[in-house]
Amino acid sequence: MKRLLNTWPLAILISICILSVLSWIGNVYGWDCRNVLSADGLRWAIARFMIHLNAAPWGYFIMLTAAISVVKESAILEGLTGPKNLKQKRAYMLVAIIMIVLISLVVLMILLPGNLFLSAFGTFRNSALERGVFAILTIVVYAISVIYGYATGRFFNLRDIYMATVSLPQRMATYFITLFLTSQLVAFITYIFFTNYHPGLDRPVSISSISFCLYWIPWLLYVTDAYKDKS
């Protein structure tokens, strides 16, 4: 798998080149596509380069990878199986208490008058909770892993937490090159083949599905490979 992942960025770069040539051929033969090698296409590629780069879900990947890294370094999952010593039992008890408190707070915020986390209509859809649920869950997982690590002696100071946070991302450095190139590949696919789509419109389901696969499947492979390396 490692050899495949190391060559993945090159495969994406080659795909971008092939798509560019196909868009030119398609334009010559009257296909329903836009030519990225035309004057308009080249201006689009240059002018929107950073926009395409910023459209990639960098924040999601960084937060999730960091949280998984701390989970791994704290050994919170490993302690669930097999016999537990006194430190582990106390740590799990502390984590359970904190989880109950956090869940209770969220429930209270939802049920109390004003529905702080819900929308103006009192619904989950389009609410602050819906938009922030990923961040909330990721931070909670990160926090309880840090607390467990401290309670069991895996972490002694802030430096241990910093190192635990970047442990997995360091092993996935190649993925961020992949993510950079994938952001351009998704943009090229959208520009060339989805001629009716323009920025500002709701993205078609097909575009969302393509981008989801191109972003998340490689990430899953990279994080699995890095996680096994650390084991």
Phi, psi and chi 1 to 4 in degrees:
 res  aa     phi    psi   chi1   chi2   chi3   chi4
   1 MET       -  -36.1  180.0 -174.8  -70.8      -
   2 LYS   -60.1  -40.8 -168.3  173.1  -65.0  -67.4
   3 ARG   -63.2  -41.2 -178.1  177.4  -62.9  177.6
   4 LEU   -61.2  -45.9  169.9   64.4      -      -
   5 LEU   -67.1  -34.2  -64.4  179.0      -      -
   6 ASN   -69.3  -27.9  -73.0  -23.7      -      -
   7 THR   -96.0   -3.8   57.4      -      -      -
   8 TRP   -59.0  -46.8 -159.4  -61.2      -      -
   9 PRO   -57.4  -39.5  -25.4   35.2      -      -
  10 LEU   -64.7  -38.8  178.9   60.3      -      -
  11 ALA   -62.9  -38.8      -      -      -      -
  12 ILE   -67.3  -42.2  -64.8  174.9      -      -
  13 LEU   -62.1  -42.3 -174.4   58.6      -      -
  14 ILE   -63.9  -39.1  -67.8  172.1      -      -
  15 SER   -61.7  -40.6  -61.7      -      -      -
  16 ILE   -62.6  -41.9  -68.2  173.3      -      -
  17 CYS   -65.1  -43.8  -66.2      -      -      -
  18 ILE   -62.7  -44.5  -68.3  173.8      -      -
  19 LEU   -61.9  -38.1  -76.8  175.0      -      -
  20 SER   -63.1  -44.2  -59.8      -      -      -
  21 VAL   -66.1  -42.2  173.4      -      -      -
  22 LEU   -62.1  -36.9  -76.6  176.7      -      -
  23 SER   -65.9  -35.0   71.7      -      -      -
  24 TRP   -69.0  -45.1  173.0   71.8      -      -
  25 ILE   -62.2  -44.3  -65.5  173.0      -      -
  26 GLY   -61.6  -38.0      -      -      -      -
  27 ASN   -65.4  -37.0 -173.8 -105.3      -      -
  28 VAL   -65.8  -40.0  171.2      -      -      -
  29 TYR   -96.0    8.8  -73.5   95.6      -      -
  30 GLY    78.5   24.9      -      -      -      -
  31 TRP   -69.5  161.1  -60.9   -9.1      -      -
  32 ASP   -83.3   76.2 -176.1   20.0      -      -
  33 CYS  -154.6  165.4   67.0      -      -      -
  34 ARG  -105.5  142.4  -77.7 -175.4  -77.9 -155.8
  35 ASN   -88.5  109.9 -179.4    9.5      -      -
  36 VAL   -74.7  -14.8   78.5      -      -      -
  37 LEU   -92.2    1.8  -63.0  179.7      -      -
  38 SER   -77.8  174.3   65.4      -      -      -
  39 ALA   -60.9  -44.3      -      -      -      -
  40 ASP   -64.4  -41.6  -73.6  -18.2      -      -
  41 GLY   -64.8  -41.7      -      -      -      -
  42 LEU   -67.5  -39.8  -68.9  173.9      -      -
  43 ARG   -62.7  -41.1  -78.6 -165.5  -65.4  -93.2
  44 TRP   -61.6  -46.2  163.9   86.2      -      -
  45 ALA   -62.6  -39.8      -      -      -      -
  46 ILE   -75.4  -46.1  -64.9  -62.1      -      -
  47 ALA   -66.8  -32.6      -      -      -      -
  48 ARG  -106.9   14.9  -61.3 -172.9   61.7   83.7
  49 PHE   -56.4  -51.3 -178.2   86.3      -      -
  50 MET   -70.3  -31.1  -69.8  -56.6  -61.6      -
  51 ILE   -64.1  -43.1  -64.8  174.2      -      -
  52 HIS   -64.4  -39.6  -58.6  151.5      -      -
  53 LEU   -64.0  -42.6 -176.2   59.2      -      -
  54 ASN   -71.6  -19.8  -67.4  -27.9      -      -
  55 ALA   -73.6  -19.2      -      -      -      -
  56 ALA   -67.0  144.6      -      -      -      -
  57 PRO   -77.7   60.2   28.8  -34.7      -      -
  58 TRP   -57.0  -46.5  -66.2   90.3      -      -
  59 GLY   -59.8  -42.1      -      -      -      -
  60 TYR   -61.5  -46.7  -73.1   89.8      -      -
  61 PHE   -68.0  -40.9  -68.9  124.4      -      -
  62 ILE   -64.9  -47.4  -68.2  171.1      -      -
  63 MET   -64.1  -45.4  -72.5 -173.0   67.0      -
  64 LEU   -67.7  -41.8 -167.3   54.7      -      -
  65 THR   -65.3  -40.8  -55.4      -      -      -
  66 ALA   -63.3  -41.8      -      -      -      -
  67 ALA   -64.6  -44.0      -      -      -      -
  68 ILE   -62.8  -37.9  -67.3  173.1      -      -
  69 SER   -60.8  -44.6 -176.2      -      -      -
  70 VAL   -69.2  -37.3  174.9      -      -      -
  71 VAL   -58.0  -44.4  167.8      -      -      -
  72 LYS   -64.5  -48.5  175.4   62.9  176.9  174.0
  73 GLU   -69.4  -29.9  -64.7  -62.0  -36.9      -
  74 SER   -78.0  -18.8   69.0      -      -      -
  75 ALA    64.2   27.9      -      -      -      -
  76 ILE   -66.6  -31.4 -171.4  171.8      -      -
  77 LEU   -80.6  -35.3  -63.6 -179.1      -      -
  78 GLU   -64.2  -31.3  -63.5  169.3   16.2      -
  79 GLY   -74.5  -10.5      -      -      -      -
  80 LEU   -71.3  -26.1  -68.1  173.7      -      -
  81 THR  -107.5  146.2   58.0      -      -      -
  82 GLY    83.8  177.5      -      -      -      -
  83 PRO   -66.7  149.2   23.8  -33.0      -      -
  84 LYS  -119.3  139.9  -58.1  172.8 -177.0   61.7
  85 ASN   -84.0  178.3   57.2   37.7      -      -
  86 LEU   -63.0  -39.7 -176.5   58.3      -      -
  87 LYS   -61.1  -43.4  -85.8 -170.6  174.7 -178.6
  88 GLN   -65.3  -41.6  -72.7  175.5  -47.3      -
  89 LYS   -62.1  -43.6  -70.1  178.7 -179.4  178.1
  90 ARG   -66.5  -37.8  -71.7  176.9  175.8  174.4
  91 ALA   -64.8  -44.3      -      -      -      -
  92 TYR   -65.4  -36.0  -80.5  120.9      -      -
  93 MET   -64.1  -42.7 -177.3   65.7   69.1      -
  94 LEU   -63.1  -43.6  179.1   60.8      -      -
  95 VAL   -61.9  -41.8  166.3      -      -      -
  96 ALA   -62.9  -42.2      -      -      -      -
  97 ILE   -63.5  -45.3  -67.9  170.9      -      -
  98 ILE   -63.2  -40.4  -68.2  171.8      -      -
  99 MET   -62.7  -42.1  -73.6  -63.9  -63.4      -
 100 ILE   -62.9  -41.8  -68.3  171.0      -      -
 101 VAL   -64.3  -45.4  171.0      -      -      -
 102 LEU   -64.0  -45.5  -69.9  175.0      -      -
 103 ILE   -62.2  -40.4  -67.7  171.5      -      -
 104 SER   -63.0  -40.3  -60.1      -      -      -
 105 LEU   -63.9  -43.3  -74.6  173.6      -      -
 106 VAL   -63.5  -44.5  172.0      -      -      -
 107 VAL   -61.3  -42.4  171.0      -      -      -
 108 LEU   -62.0  -42.9  -78.4  173.9      -      -
 109 MET   -62.2  -29.1  -68.1  -64.3 -177.1      -
 110 ILE   -81.3  -38.6  -67.8  173.3      -      -
 111 LEU   -87.8  -28.2  -63.6  179.7      -      -
 112 LEU   -65.9  155.1  -73.6  176.1      -      -
 113 PRO   -54.8  135.8  -26.0   34.2      -      -
 114 GLY   102.6  -23.2      -      -      -      -
 115 ASN    43.1   65.8  -62.0  -33.0      -      -
 116 LEU   -52.1  -39.3 -176.5   61.8      -      -
 117 PHE   -92.4   -7.4  -72.8  163.0      -      -
 118 LEU   -96.6  172.4  -61.1 -178.5      -      -
 119 SER   -73.0  176.7   69.6      -      -      -
 120 ALA   -62.7  -21.1      -      -      -      -
 121 PHE   -96.4    5.5  -58.9  100.1      -      -
 122 GLY    76.2   24.4      -      -      -      -
 123 THR  -113.6  158.8   60.6      -      -      -
 124 PHE   -71.9  -36.2  175.0   74.7      -      -
 125 ARG   -64.6  136.1 -174.5  171.6  178.9   79.3
 126 ASN    62.0   22.9  -64.1  -38.0      -      -
 127 SER   -97.8  168.9   65.6      -      -      -
 128 ALA   -63.6  -34.2      -      -      -      -
 129 LEU   -65.8  -40.9 -175.2   58.9      -      -
 130 GLU   -64.4  -44.4 -179.1 -171.4   27.7      -
 131 ARG   -71.9  -26.6  -69.8 -169.7  -71.4  -90.3
 132 GLY  -107.6    7.4      -      -      -      -
 133 VAL   -64.1  -37.6   67.1      -      -      -
 134 PHE   -62.7  -48.0  175.9   85.8      -      -
 135 ALA   -63.1  -41.7      -      -      -      -
 136 ILE   -61.9  -48.8  -68.0  170.9      -      -
 137 LEU   -64.0  -42.0  -68.0  175.9      -      -
 138 THR   -63.9  -44.4  -54.1      -      -      -
 139 ILE   -65.2  -39.1  -68.2  170.5      -      -
 140 VAL   -63.0  -46.4  167.2      -      -      -
 141 VAL   -60.3  -43.6  169.4      -      -      -
 142 TYR   -60.7  -47.8 -177.1   93.9      -      -
 143 ALA   -64.8  -45.6      -      -      -      -
 144 ILE   -70.3  -28.2   62.7  173.7      -      -
 145 SER   -68.4  -41.3  -61.9      -      -      -
 146 VAL   -63.6  -43.7  168.5      -      -      -
 147 ILE   -62.7  -43.1  -68.4  167.8      -      -
 148 TYR   -62.9  -42.3  178.3   86.3      -      -
 149 GLY   -61.5  -41.7      -      -      -      -
 150 TYR   -65.1  -44.4  -98.5  119.8      -      -
 151 ALA   -65.4  -30.3      -      -      -      -
 152 THR   -95.7   -5.5   56.7      -      -      -
 153 GLY    88.6    7.4      -      -      -      -
 154 ARG   -70.9  -34.3  -61.9  -84.6  -65.5 -167.2
 155 PHE  -114.2  135.6  -56.9  148.9      -      -
 156 PHE  -114.2  -27.4  -68.2   99.6      -      -
 157 ASN  -151.5 -177.4   48.5   45.6      -      -
 158 LEU   -64.3  -34.5  -73.3  175.6      -      -
 159 ARG   -61.4  -37.8 -174.7  178.6 -174.9  -78.8
 160 ASP   -62.0  -38.7  -69.6  -21.6      -      -
 161 ILE   -68.3  -43.2  -62.1  174.7      -      -
 162 TYR   -58.7  -46.7  -62.4  152.0      -      -
 163 MET   -66.1  -37.2  -63.6  -53.5  -63.5      -
 164 ALA   -65.9  -35.5      -      -      -      -
 165 THR   -67.4  -38.7  -57.6      -      -      -
 166 VAL   -96.7   -1.2  -58.7      -      -      -
 167 SER   -57.5  -52.0  174.9      -      -      -
 168 LEU   -72.9  -45.4 -163.0   58.9      -      -
 169 PRO   -55.9  -35.1  -28.5   36.2      -      -
 170 GLN   -61.3  -37.5  -77.0  178.7  -23.3      -
 171 ARG   -77.7  -10.8  -70.4  173.9  166.0   76.5
 172 MET  -110.1   23.6  -68.0  178.8   60.0      -
 173 ALA   -56.0  -37.4      -      -      -      -
 174 THR   -62.9  -29.5  -51.2      -      -      -
 175 TYR   -63.1  -33.7  174.3   70.3      -      -
 176 PHE   -71.1  -25.6  -65.1   98.9      -      -
 177 ILE   -68.6  -42.8  -59.8  174.0      -      -
 178 THR   -60.2  -43.2  -58.7      -      -      -
 179 LEU   -63.7  -40.6 -175.3   58.2      -      -
 180 PHE   -58.5  -48.3  165.3   78.1      -      -
 181 LEU   -71.3  -35.2  -67.3  171.0      -      -
 182 THR   -63.7  -35.9  -58.9      -      -      -
 183 SER   -59.3  -37.0   66.8      -      -      -
 184 GLN   -75.7  -37.4  -55.8  -55.0  -46.0      -
 185 LEU   -62.6  -44.5  176.7   59.7      -      -
 186 VAL   -60.5  -42.9  169.6      -      -      -
 187 ALA   -63.4  -42.1      -      -      -      -
 188 PHE   -63.8  -44.6  -89.0   56.8      -      -
 189 ILE   -59.8  -44.5  -67.8  172.3      -      -
 190 THR   -64.3  -45.9  -56.2      -      -      -
 191 TYR   -66.2  -43.2  179.0   83.3      -      -
 192 ILE   -73.7  -47.7  -67.1  169.1      -      -
 193 PHE  -100.7  -23.8  -62.1  109.3      -      -
 194 PHE  -104.1   75.9  -65.0   86.5      -      -
 195 THR   -70.1  -20.0   55.0      -      -      -
 196 ASN   -89.2   -5.4  -66.3  -35.5      -      -
 197 TYR   -94.3  136.7  172.8   74.1      -      -
 198 HIS  -135.7  149.1  -62.3  -81.5      -      -
 199 PRO   -53.9  137.1  -25.7   34.1      -      -
 200 GLY   106.0  -23.8      -      -      -      -
 201 LEU   -85.3  158.1  -60.3  175.3      -      -
 202 ASP   -65.0  134.0  -68.6  -26.4      -      -
 203 ARG   -70.5  132.1  -63.1 -179.9   74.0 -174.9
 204 PRO   -59.6  153.2  -21.3   32.2      -      -
 205 VAL   -59.3  -36.5  175.1      -      -      -
 206 SER   -62.7  -41.1   49.2      -      -      -
 207 ILE   -65.1  -44.4  -64.4  178.2      -      -
 208 SER   -61.5  -39.3  -61.7      -      -      -
 209 SER   -67.0  -42.8  -59.6      -      -      -
 210 ILE   -62.3  -48.6  -69.3  169.7      -      -
 211 SER   -64.8  -38.0   60.8      -      -      -
 212 PHE   -59.9  -47.3 -179.4   87.0      -      -
 213 CYS   -65.0  -44.5  -67.2      -      -      -
 214 LEU   -67.7  -29.3  -71.7  174.1      -      -
 215 TYR   -86.8  -49.0  -75.8  130.7      -      -
 216 TRP   -85.7  -33.0  -73.9   96.0      -      -
 217 ILE   -64.2  -48.0  -68.9  176.4      -      -
 218 PRO   -59.8  -41.1  -24.4   34.9      -      -
 219 TRP   -58.8  -43.6  174.9   83.6      -      -
 220 LEU   -62.1  -40.7 -175.2   60.4      -      -
 221 LEU   -67.4  -43.1  -65.8  175.5      -      -
 222 TYR   -63.9  -45.6  -86.1   98.3      -      -
 223 VAL   -69.4  -34.0   77.6      -      -      -
 224 THR   -65.7  -44.0  -59.5      -      -      -
 225 ASP   -64.9  -43.1 -177.0   66.5      -      -
 226 ALA   -66.8  -38.7      -      -      -      -
 227 TYR   -64.4  -41.2 -163.8   96.3      -      -
 228 LYS   -67.6  -37.0  -73.8  179.8  178.7  178.2
 229 ASP   -59.0  -37.9  -93.9   -0.2      -      -
 230 LYS   -77.7  -21.4 -176.8   62.5  179.9  173.2
 231 SER   -67.9      -  -60.8      -      -      -
